[in-house]
Amino acid sequence: MGNLFSTAGMKLEIGAAPMAFNGTDLVAADFSAVSWTEITGHTNLGSAGDTTELITSNHIDAARTRKIKGPRNAGSMQIVCDLDYADAGQLALIAAEKTNYTYPFKITFNDAPTGGTPSERYFVALVMSQQEEFGEATSQMKLNVTLEIDSNIVRVAAAASGSAPDNTVLPAITGTATVGETLTASTGTWSGSPTPSYAYQWFADGESIPGATADTYDLTAGEEGTVITVQVTASNVNGSASAISAATSTVAGA
């Protein structure tokens, strides 16, 4: 089974000022200047995500209902908090419900790799309701809030610490370019943290050689008259990049 992710430790925040959706999907950078207030004491964050409206058309000749996808709706979030009259985030929700504006929201997951950054979700929403739930004598009083999301939901993935590989010195080929000889590829020099792993692909006159994916290659008669290059791909948890060596001299016959 793959990784499991717990809701425990997630944070919910509301922006200090209204923010509108203008019809173009938002990106994370749109939220970079937002001043956030954390909403604490939440016991349920509900769910959110796109649902596409179904459009149908009844075709008489085919006696069949045809279907297409219409607009997307990111849905409603039902938030439940243990009521706290002193919590700045809860007070901000109550205040936002009294306006006609959409506000920015941010959810931060509890899934950051060691030394890295967590997953995040951003969106704008109308605060449609804020209701105090009293319950029975032994109940903890609740604040129940409904958000109607009025934008796409921006997804930011968790990222490990370090950086993606970047080539600073090209790979190189050593050996004699003659049929029957063995060529050897160096990785070249790469930055990136953690240290990358490397994969190889050999080429003859720019065409990949099937199965030639080791750091060495034994030249065959099929490469006679061509020039050989090797591509090195460096990968780590933060990304991957490729670099191609200079070409050998023309491969001579045995």
Secondary structure, 3 states (H helix, E strand, C coil): CCCCCCCCCCEEEEECCCCCCCCCCCCHHHHCCCCEEEECCEEECCCCCCEEEEEEEEECCCCEEEEEEEEEECCEEEEEEECCCCCHHHHHHHHHHCCCCEEEEEEECCCCCCCCECCEEEEEEEEEEEEEECCCCCCCCEEEEEEEECCCCEEECCECCCEEEEEEECCCEECCCECCCEEEECCCEEEEECCCEEEEEEEECCEECCCCCCCEEECCHHHCCCCEEEEEEEEECCEEEEEECCCCCCCECC
